[in-house]
Amino acid sequence: MLGASPINDFVGAINDVLFSNYVVYVLLGVGILFTIWSGFGQYRALTHGAAVVRGKYDDKNDPGAINHFQALSAALSATVGLGNIAGVALAVALGGPGAILWMWLIGFLGMSLKMTEVTQSMLYRNTDDPDNPHGGPMFVVQKGFKKFGLGGLGAFIGGVFVITLITSAITGGNMFQAWNVADITKTYFDVPQVVSGIILTVVVALVIIGGIKRIGAVAGRIVPFMCIIYMLAAGYVLIVHFTDIPAMLHLIVVSGLPTWLGGANAEPAGAFLGGTFGYAAMWGVKRALFSSEAGQGSSPIAHSAAKTDEPVREGVVAGLEPFIDTIVVCTLTALVILASGAYNRGAEADFADPTGVSIVFASDEAAVLDGVPEPSRTDDGAWQLPPIPVPDRIAPSNESEERTDGGWRSRDAVFLYASSVNDNGEDGVVVSGRVTQRNNDLVIAFEPFTLEADSITFGQNLYHGTIPSWKIDTPALPRMNPEARRIRQTPEERLGWRSGEVVFMVLEGEHQASTGSNLIRVSGRVSGQTVDDGTRWISEWNTVNSRIRPNFRDRPDGTLDLGIYGDYAGASLTAHAFDRVAPGLGKWLVTIACWLFAISTMISWSYYGEQGVYYLCGRLSKSATERVILIYKLTYCALITLTTIAAMPIIVNESGQGRPLIGTDAELDMWTTLGLGVMLWANIPIMLIFGRQAMKAYHDYIRRLKSGEIGRTAHEAPKITDVVEGKDVE
């Protein structure tokens, strides 16, 4: 994997726990619970919530700092953004069309989750400082547990939530945004990532210093403007492909359902490697949660600043967020990607001569055996090699490590790779082993292996690791095909490649449970070399681990697929989808949208983290708290620049090629999943504990609304410009 590192491995292991299937099941269950408990309150959000946002219930004397529209805009600025542009692209590219069905489901259930968590926070918010109200799940659990006589426990749980809040702020709310902006600006305009990072840092810093009022004012202008422009462009693409929409909707539903409900796995085609029902559901749920932030506990912090004396009223307004964010904007993005054919796009170039392209064995040799031990049968019919003394090691796997006993260390993983012959032809057999201490000596103990073969031949080479590594060996990259050149608007005298861009080839290997196919994507990074007749473009391919020898896949016409595919990650895939319909549209539209959405999201998430810092500083003086908050803001801004530096090829591998810390869509998703997962774990229990109180207040408000009692406080909607600018209603 590009950018693989111990840090990425560690974060990935944490995510496996944070976002297991059980967490998804719990979240779906909680969404269903509050949907039923509220009597399908989604209806109230779409009707009464819209009237509240329009300003019909605004009152300048109500406690709070910003009106309902600005509060919704501030919360939407953190949700409507790169999650819709880049997150949806990740879901469709990796999970397939079926992921969209699950995004719709989460969007619908998320409306009830948002209403509940925002209502809870409004019930417990602090408006002692009218210009800077404080609210959020941390205050809910702190004050709520205090009523039970468990103030200390509530304060501790609130602190745990704040730690998760700050983690999410610096990953999904900051790193995800900065990485995507830097990536797409580099892709289209060849601007170094760090330059984009510096500009973002300055702009965000200028806004967040002004506090929630400036954030609300900026968000109230950016979000509606960008949503309208983006939706108009997406509408144009869908009009062009109007006749394809019924087939796309059918594909979404079929691919998103399990087989027992008539569903079917999405078939691999072009750049799409296939997707099972489970994989599509996981990606749809995960990206919809990240996009809408339903159940995450972040939006209540922005809504707690709203001017209102009715806590439930702002909760109903919050229910509009997942509808606008996920069901409307995310769906438009997904349909553009499907309609344009971007998700299962063809290769951008092909190696014409198959004799110049090969797959080579790439595992590091550890030692050469004097002889090969004879295998014997075990009681269950498997084969077993006897333990052997450790041979002289060629070199440690890491030269900087201090080794003893000839360079070996207990638990070192090694393997033998053997060739076997059976009725299906020649194949490979991997026999894994580990260095073990026995009677004060180090020996290699091999695992039993099964084999159905007429003959087997062991080599004398012992390799590092547990399974073989393979690498693609290719000549210089060929000229891009005409369609790819049209989409990229490449001048005739150029081949079409960009320095530093990520590409991939597709191999057939071991069966992949996630995709339901045996296809493997092998990534590489393009670089240019100056030669006598111009620039020679090459790709430094990554290794892939597989117990069996991978092969190039067969195309429907019987030829080998030696295609080179553009690896468009996140927002770049959405831009590519627009460009496929109107070259240049994605380049400008998505780049501008990414910049504006990213800025609005980053300023909102900075405020969320700031409120968390305020909570942690509860026992400090006002001046000390302000100093700590300033340090937080400066750190938050500095992380923007550092993330864009991490997106640059600054780590040099053994071949002298640079690679980034965060270089692919999978690595990008890994970091955003970390922030999302930790907040869900902290906030869902809080929602359940105080859900009864929120639902009691909700039903009382709806009763008064139906009886006309609340309607008496309504007035004519003010001018839309006054609502957007936050002018108080007289």
TASUL-V368971 format. One record per pair of residues at least 24 apart in sequence whose ideal C-beta (glycine too) atoms are under 7 Angstrom apart, sorted by the first residue. I is the first residue (numbers start at 1). GAP is how many residues later the second one is. If there is no record, write none. Layout:
i=I gap=GAP
i=I gap=GAP
//
This chain:
i=1 gap=541
i=1 gap=663
i=1 gap=665
i=2 gap=500
i=2 gap=521
i=2 gap=523
i=2 gap=540
i=2 gap=657
i=2 gap=661
i=2 gap=662
i=3 gap=656
i=3 gap=657
i=3 gap=658
i=3 gap=659
i=3 gap=660
i=3 gap=661
i=3 gap=664
i=5 gap=656
i=8 gap=659
i=8 gap=662
i=11 gap=659
i=11 gap=660
i=11 gap=663
i=12 gap=658
i=14 gap=660
i=15 gap=655
i=15 gap=658
i=15 gap=659
i=15 gap=662
i=18 gap=659
i=18 gap=660
i=18 gap=663
i=19 gap=267
i=19 gap=654
i=19 gap=658
i=23 gap=657
i=24 gap=258
i=24 gap=261
i=26 gap=658
i=27 gap=268
i=27 gap=653
i=27 gap=657
i=28 gap=81
i=30 gap=83
i=30 gap=265
i=30 gap=654
i=30 gap=657
i=30 gap=658
i=31 gap=78
i=31 gap=79
i=31 gap=81
i=31 gap=82
i=32 gap=77
i=34 gap=78
i=34 gap=79
i=34 gap=82
i=34 gap=657
i=35 gap=74
i=35 gap=77
i=37 gap=658
i=38 gap=74
i=38 gap=77
i=38 gap=657
i=38 gap=660
i=41 gap=71
i=41 gap=74
i=41 gap=278
i=41 gap=657
i=42 gap=66
i=42 gap=69
i=42 gap=70
i=42 gap=277
i=44 gap=272
i=44 gap=658
i=45 gap=66
i=45 gap=70
i=45 gap=271
i=45 gap=274
i=45 gap=275
i=45 gap=278
i=46 gap=277
i=48 gap=268
i=48 gap=657
i=49 gap=267
i=49 gap=268
i=49 gap=270
i=49 gap=271
i=50 gap=270
i=52 gap=261
i=52 gap=264
i=52 gap=265
i=53 gap=264
i=53 gap=267
i=54 gap=663
i=54 gap=669
i=55 gap=662
i=55 gap=663
i=55 gap=668
i=55 gap=674
i=56 gap=658
i=56 gap=659
i=56 gap=661
i=57 gap=256
i=57 gap=656
i=57 gap=657
i=58 gap=249
i=58 gap=671
i=59 gap=670
i=60 gap=668
i=60 gap=669
i=62 gap=245
i=62 gap=246
i=62 gap=247
i=63 gap=64
i=63 gap=67
i=63 gap=244
i=63 gap=246
i=64 gap=63
i=64 gap=69
i=64 gap=241
i=64 gap=242
i=64 gap=243
i=64 gap=244
i=65 gap=65
i=65 gap=66
i=65 gap=67
i=65 gap=68
i=65 gap=147
i=65 gap=148
i=65 gap=240
i=66 gap=146
i=66 gap=147
i=66 gap=150
i=66 gap=239
i=66 gap=240
i=66 gap=241
i=66 gap=660
i=67 gap=239
i=67 gap=240
i=67 gap=656
i=67 gap=659
i=68 gap=238
i=68 gap=240
i=68 gap=246
i=68 gap=249
i=69 gap=151
i=69 gap=654
i=69 gap=655
i=70 gap=146
i=70 gap=150
i=70 gap=656
i=71 gap=231
i=71 gap=232
i=71 gap=234
i=71 gap=235
i=71 gap=243
i=72 gap=245
i=72 gap=248
i=73 gap=143
i=73 gap=146
i=73 gap=147
i=73 gap=150
i=74 gap=141
i=74 gap=142
i=74 gap=145
i=74 gap=228
i=74 gap=530
i=75 gap=224
i=75 gap=227
i=75 gap=228
i=75 gap=243
i=75 gap=246
i=76 gap=147
i=76 gap=245
i=76 gap=248
i=76 gap=249
i=77 gap=142
i=77 gap=145
i=77 gap=146
i=77 gap=523
i=77 gap=524
i=77 gap=527
i=78 gap=95
i=78 gap=215
i=78 gap=220
i=78 gap=523
i=78 gap=526
i=78 gap=527
i=79 gap=212
i=79 gap=213
i=79 gap=214
i=79 gap=242
i=79 gap=246
i=80 gap=143
i=80 gap=147
i=80 gap=244
i=80 gap=245
i=80 gap=249
i=80 gap=517
i=81 gap=516
i=81 gap=517
i=81 gap=519
i=81 gap=520
i=82 gap=94
i=82 gap=95
i=82 gap=98
i=82 gap=489
i=82 gap=512
i=82 gap=515
i=82 gap=516
i=82 gap=519
i=83 gap=207
i=83 gap=208
i=84 gap=207
i=84 gap=241
i=84 gap=245
i=84 gap=246
i=84 gap=249
i=85 gap=248
i=85 gap=486
i=85 gap=489
i=85 gap=505
i=85 gap=508
i=85 gap=509
i=85 gap=512
i=86 gap=94
i=86 gap=484
i=86 gap=485
i=86 gap=488
i=87 gap=200
i=87 gap=203
i=87 gap=204
i=88 gap=199
i=88 gap=242
i=88 gap=245
i=88 gap=246
i=89 gap=248
i=89 gap=481
i=89 gap=482
i=89 gap=484
i=89 gap=485
i=90 gap=197
i=90 gap=480
i=90 gap=575
i=90 gap=579
i=91 gap=192
i=91 gap=193
i=91 gap=196
i=92 gap=242
i=92 gap=245
i=92 gap=246
i=92 gap=251
i=93 gap=250
i=93 gap=480
i=93 gap=572
i=94 gap=189
i=95 gap=180
i=95 gap=184
i=95 gap=185
i=95 gap=187
i=95 gap=188
i=95 gap=189
i=96 gap=159
i=96 gap=170
i=96 gap=176
i=96 gap=179
i=96 gap=184
i=97 gap=154
i=97 gap=155
i=97 gap=158
i=97 gap=169
i=97 gap=241
i=98 gap=154
i=98 gap=157
i=98 gap=158
i=98 gap=168
i=98 gap=177
i=98 gap=179
i=98 gap=182
i=99 gap=181
i=99 gap=184
i=99 gap=185
i=100 gap=152
i=100 gap=156
i=100 gap=184
i=100 gap=231
i=100 gap=234
i=101 gap=151
i=101 gap=152
i=101 gap=155
i=101 gap=183
i=102 gap=154
i=102 gap=178
i=102 gap=179
i=102 gap=182
i=102 gap=183
i=102 gap=186
i=103 gap=181
i=103 gap=184
i=103 gap=185
i=103 gap=223
i=103 gap=227
i=104 gap=223
i=106 gap=179
i=106 gap=182
i=106 gap=183
i=106 gap=186
i=106 gap=188
i=106 gap=220
i=107 gap=181
i=107 gap=185
i=107 gap=215
i=107 gap=216
i=107 gap=219
i=107 gap=220
i=110 gap=182
i=110 gap=184
i=110 gap=212
i=110 gap=216
i=111 gap=208
i=111 gap=211
i=111 gap=212
i=113 gap=181
i=113 gap=182
i=114 gap=180
i=114 gap=185
i=114 gap=204
i=114 gap=205
i=114 gap=207
i=114 gap=208
i=115 gap=200
i=115 gap=201
i=115 gap=203
i=115 gap=204
i=116 gap=571
i=116 gap=575
i=116 gap=578
i=117 gap=178
i=117 gap=180
i=117 gap=183
i=117 gap=566
i=117 gap=570
i=118 gap=181
i=118 gap=182
i=118 gap=185
i=118 gap=196
i=118 gap=197
i=118 gap=200
i=119 gap=192
i=119 gap=193
i=119 gap=196
i=119 gap=575
i=119 gap=578
i=119 gap=579
i=120 gap=567
i=120 gap=570
i=120 gap=574
i=121 gap=179
i=121 gap=182
i=121 gap=183
i=122 gap=181
i=122 gap=182
i=122 gap=189
i=122 gap=192
i=122 gap=193
i=123 gap=188
i=123 gap=570
i=123 gap=574
i=125 gap=179
i=131 gap=82
i=132 gap=79
i=132 gap=80
i=133 gap=171
i=133 gap=172
i=134 gap=170
i=134 gap=477
i=134 gap=480
i=135 gap=165
i=135 gap=166
i=135 gap=169
i=136 gap=161
i=136 gap=164
i=136 gap=165
i=136 gap=168
i=136 gap=475
i=137 gap=24
i=137 gap=160
i=137 gap=163
i=137 gap=546
i=137 gap=549
i=138 gap=24
i=138 gap=474
i=138 gap=477
i=140 gap=546
i=140 gap=550
i=141 gap=545
i=144 gap=546
i=158 gap=457
i=159 gap=457
i=160 gap=522
i=161 gap=136
i=161 gap=521
i=161 gap=522
i=161 gap=525
i=162 gap=450
i=162 gap=453
i=162 gap=454
i=164 gap=514
i=164 gap=515
i=164 gap=518
i=165 gap=133
i=165 gap=443
i=165 gap=444
i=165 gap=447
i=165 gap=514
i=166 gap=443
i=166 gap=446
i=167 gap=507
i=167 gap=508
i=167 gap=511
i=168 gap=130
i=168 gap=507
i=168 gap=508
i=168 gap=510
i=168 gap=511
i=169 gap=436
i=169 gap=437
i=169 gap=439
i=169 gap=440
i=170 gap=466
i=170 gap=469
i=171 gap=500
i=171 gap=501
i=171 gap=503
i=171 gap=504
i=172 gap=118
i=172 gap=500
i=172 gap=503
i=172 gap=504
i=173 gap=428
i=173 gap=429
i=173 gap=432
i=173 gap=435
i=174 gap=428
i=174 gap=431
i=174 gap=462
i=174 gap=465
i=174 gap=466
i=174 gap=469
i=175 gap=464
i=175 gap=468
i=175 gap=496
i=176 gap=492
i=176 gap=495
i=176 gap=496
i=177 gap=421
i=177 gap=424
i=177 gap=425
i=178 gap=462
i=178 gap=465
i=178 gap=466
i=179 gap=464
i=179 gap=468
i=179 gap=483
i=179 gap=489
i=180 gap=390
i=180 gap=391
i=180 gap=414
i=180 gap=418
i=181 gap=413
i=181 gap=414
i=181 gap=417
i=182 gap=462
i=182 gap=465
i=183 gap=386
i=183 gap=387
i=183 gap=388
i=183 gap=389
i=183 gap=464
i=184 gap=387
i=184 gap=388
i=184 gap=391
i=184 gap=406
i=184 gap=407
i=184 gap=410
i=185 gap=406
i=186 gap=314
i=187 gap=311
i=187 gap=314
i=187 gap=385
i=188 gap=399
i=188 gap=403
i=190 gap=308
i=192 gap=456
i=193 gap=451
i=193 gap=454
i=193 gap=455
i=194 gap=447
i=194 gap=450
i=194 gap=451
i=194 gap=454
i=196 gap=448
i=197 gap=443
i=197 gap=444
i=197 gap=446
i=197 gap=447
i=197 gap=448
i=198 gap=443
i=200 gap=398
i=200 gap=399
i=200 gap=440
i=201 gap=436
i=201 gap=439
i=201 gap=440
i=203 gap=396
i=204 gap=395
i=204 gap=398
i=204 gap=399
i=204 gap=402
i=204 gap=433
i=204 gap=436
i=205 gap=432
i=207 gap=396
i=208 gap=395
i=208 gap=398
i=208 gap=399
i=208 gap=425
i=212 gap=93
i=212 gap=395
i=215 gap=388
i=215 gap=389
i=215 gap=392
i=216 gap=510
i=217 gap=509
i=218 gap=382
i=218 gap=385
i=219 gap=381
i=219 gap=385
i=220 gap=504
i=220 gap=506
i=221 gap=503
i=222 gap=374
i=222 gap=378
i=223 gap=377
i=226 gap=367
i=226 gap=370
i=226 gap=371
i=227 gap=102
i=230 gap=363
i=231 gap=101
i=233 gap=345
i=233 gap=352
i=233 gap=356
i=234 gap=98
i=234 gap=99
i=234 gap=102
i=237 gap=99
i=237 gap=102
i=237 gap=103
i=237 gap=341
i=237 gap=344
i=238 gap=97
i=238 gap=101
i=240 gap=341
i=241 gap=98
i=244 gap=95
i=248 gap=87
i=248 gap=90
i=248 gap=91
i=255 gap=25
i=256 gap=24
i=256 gap=25
i=256 gap=28
i=265 gap=251
i=268 gap=249
i=268 gap=251
i=269 gap=75
i=270 gap=74
i=270 gap=75
i=270 gap=76
i=271 gap=73
i=271 gap=74
i=271 gap=294
i=272 gap=71
i=272 gap=72
i=273 gap=233
i=273 gap=242
i=273 gap=244
i=273 gap=246
i=273 gap=248
i=274 gap=241
i=274 gap=242
i=274 gap=243
i=274 gap=245
i=275 gap=240
i=275 gap=241
i=276 gap=238
i=276 gap=239
i=276 gap=240
i=279 gap=235
i=279 gap=236
i=286 gap=387
i=288 gap=38
i=289 gap=387
i=290 gap=382
i=290 gap=386
i=291 gap=34
i=291 gap=35
i=291 gap=39
i=292 gap=29
i=292 gap=30
i=292 gap=33
i=292 gap=34
i=294 gap=28
i=295 gap=385
i=295 gap=388
i=295 gap=389
i=295 gap=392
i=296 gap=380
i=296 gap=383
i=296 gap=384
i=296 gap=387
i=297 gap=382
i=297 gap=386
i=298 gap=310
i=298 gap=381
i=301 gap=307
i=301 gap=310
i=302 gap=302
i=302 gap=305
i=310 gap=391
i=311 gap=386
i=312 gap=385
i=312 gap=386
i=312 gap=389
i=315 gap=383
i=333 gap=241
i=336 gap=241
i=336 gap=242
i=337 gap=236
i=337 gap=237
i=337 gap=240
i=340 gap=237
i=340 gap=240
i=340 gap=241
i=341 gap=239
i=342 gap=231
i=342 gap=234
i=342 gap=235
i=342 gap=238
i=347 gap=216
i=347 gap=217
i=347 gap=218
i=348 gap=132
i=348 gap=133
i=348 gap=136
i=348 gap=216
i=348 gap=217
i=348 gap=218
i=349 gap=128
i=349 gap=129
i=349 gap=130
i=349 gap=131
i=349 gap=132
i=349 gap=135
i=349 gap=215
i=350 gap=128
i=350 gap=212
i=350 gap=213
i=351 gap=123
i=351 gap=127
i=351 gap=211
i=352 gap=126
i=354 gap=206
i=354 gap=208
i=356 gap=119
i=357 gap=117
i=357 gap=205
i=358 gap=115
i=359 gap=111
i=359 gap=113
i=359 gap=191
i=359 gap=192
i=360 gap=110
i=360 gap=111
i=360 gap=113
i=361 gap=107
i=361 gap=109
i=362 gap=107
i=362 gap=108
i=362 gap=109
i=362 gap=181
i=363 gap=100
i=363 gap=101
i=363 gap=102
i=363 gap=105
i=363 gap=106
i=364 gap=33
i=364 gap=99
i=364 gap=100
i=365 gap=29
i=365 gap=96
i=365 gap=98
i=366 gap=27
i=366 gap=28
i=366 gap=48
i=366 gap=96
i=366 gap=97
i=366 gap=98
i=367 gap=24
i=367 gap=25
i=367 gap=26
i=367 gap=27
i=367 gap=95
i=368 gap=92
i=368 gap=93
i=369 gap=91
i=369 gap=93
i=372 gap=86
i=372 gap=88
i=378 gap=70
i=382 gap=66
i=382 gap=67
i=382 gap=68
i=383 gap=65
i=383 gap=66
i=383 gap=68
i=384 gap=64
i=385 gap=46
i=385 gap=61
i=387 gap=56
i=387 gap=57
i=387 gap=58
i=388 gap=55
i=388 gap=56
i=389 gap=52
i=389 gap=54
i=390 gap=45
i=390 gap=52
i=390 gap=53
i=390 gap=54
i=391 gap=71
i=397 gap=67
i=405 gap=37
i=408 gap=27
i=408 gap=34
i=409 gap=26
i=410 gap=25
i=410 gap=26
i=410 gap=27
i=410 gap=32
i=411 gap=24
i=413 gap=52
i=413 gap=53
i=414 gap=30
i=414 gap=48
i=414 gap=49
i=414 gap=50
i=415 gap=48
i=415 gap=50
i=415 gap=51
i=415 gap=52
i=416 gap=42
i=416 gap=46
i=417 gap=42
i=417 gap=46
i=417 gap=51
i=418 gap=38
i=418 gap=39
i=418 gap=40
i=418 gap=41
i=419 gap=38
i=420 gap=31
i=420 gap=33
i=420 gap=35
i=420 gap=36
i=421 gap=32
i=421 gap=33
i=421 gap=34
i=422 gap=30
i=422 gap=31
i=422 gap=32
i=427 gap=121
i=428 gap=120
i=428 gap=121
i=429 gap=27
i=430 gap=37
i=430 gap=38
i=430 gap=117
i=432 gap=34
i=467 gap=78
i=467 gap=79
i=467 gap=80
i=468 gap=78
i=468 gap=79
i=469 gap=74
i=469 gap=76
i=470 gap=73
i=470 gap=74
i=470 gap=76
i=470 gap=79
i=470 gap=80
i=471 gap=70
i=471 gap=72
i=472 gap=33
i=472 gap=50
i=472 gap=69
i=474 gap=65
i=476 gap=60
i=476 gap=61
i=476 gap=62
i=477 gap=49
i=477 gap=60
i=477 gap=61
i=477 gap=62
i=477 gap=87
i=486 gap=97
i=487 gap=92
i=487 gap=93
i=487 gap=96
i=489 gap=94
i=489 gap=95
i=495 gap=42
i=497 gap=29
i=497 gap=40
i=498 gap=28
i=499 gap=27
i=499 gap=28
i=499 gap=29
i=500 gap=25
i=500 gap=26
i=500 gap=149
i=501 gap=25
i=502 gap=65
i=502 gap=161
i=502 gap=162
i=503 gap=36
i=503 gap=61
i=503 gap=62
i=503 gap=63
i=503 gap=64
i=504 gap=61
i=504 gap=63
i=505 gap=58
i=505 gap=59
i=506 gap=47
i=506 gap=55
i=507 gap=43
i=507 gap=44
i=507 gap=45
i=507 gap=46
i=508 gap=42
i=508 gap=43
i=508 gap=45
i=509 gap=37
i=509 gap=39
i=509 gap=41
i=510 gap=36
i=510 gap=37
i=510 gap=38
i=519 gap=34
i=520 gap=24
i=520 gap=26
i=520 gap=30
i=523 gap=44
i=523 gap=141
i=525 gap=132
i=525 gap=134
i=527 gap=130
i=540 gap=115
i=540 gap=117
i=567 gap=97
i=569 gap=95
i=569 gap=96
i=569 gap=99
i=570 gap=95
i=570 gap=98
i=606 gap=27
i=606 gap=30
i=609 gap=27
//
